[in-house]
């Protein structure tokens, strides 16, 4: 079986739903470019990541990547605008038409406020002017408890005029049960925000069941462990709950043995809506385009499968139906034969936000 060509992947209009802004990592990189990267503060903590598994490994990787604390003074609106512009430029370069950017992080929110972050991001998008439409997802961190989640949800609801489209529950899946966040997430849902939950990543299918049935999540971050539960797979398929898969992230965190053992194909075969995403591009050294190329090669995904992955992302975007439909049409246009042979690379463009 052949896999999709790199030319096809480059030309495919893309939609990415699971992408963290990685505020501190990108700020560190930005400071480094100016020659002012903070020195490593506690290098002894940067042990071999292979010594750790799961969420511990994620924490180690994050620490290692931003070691040397970012000074509070770096959290300026101008710097947030700069890293947002950079993210959107990277997206445009890969042919991304729509991206949902997750922002969380106590320091960014406490230093700038949620509103300050959103305005700085909007400024960055205006400056980048690359024609990539975006939505913002506010990340609620489990370890920070339900009170903070409720406060952030109120800010998220007020931020709908600044491109907020949803909330995300992230963090330590094992020790912080979804029930604690039912009230906060319910409020977000009632206000019309989309709900996605990191679940079935570090722990088993139970977290996915509760995310869907207790929190009303219509999307699951990762959710790879659904593959262990055939009844859950049926429910996800029937309810059109979409999985935001990030294969390189799973491999780097030691959650799957290698890319060849990733359950992406099994999840697709079960009829579950599946999307492909980069998760933390700076931390993991990936991009969506590279993720598509690597996954296509190792898992032998052909061109129609890649179109399906991007179309599933378009359908699950936290956007009104007309926007989702236009995005999906644009993705599907790529699979139509173009005059003169080869796949079409141009579809109806979606205008950038005002
Ligand atoms: Zn994530």
Boltz pocket constraint, residues with backbone or C-beta under 6 A from the ligand:
constraints:
  - pocket:
      binder: B
      contacts: [[A, 18], [A, 20], [A, 198], [A, 221], [A, 279]]
      max_distance: 6.0
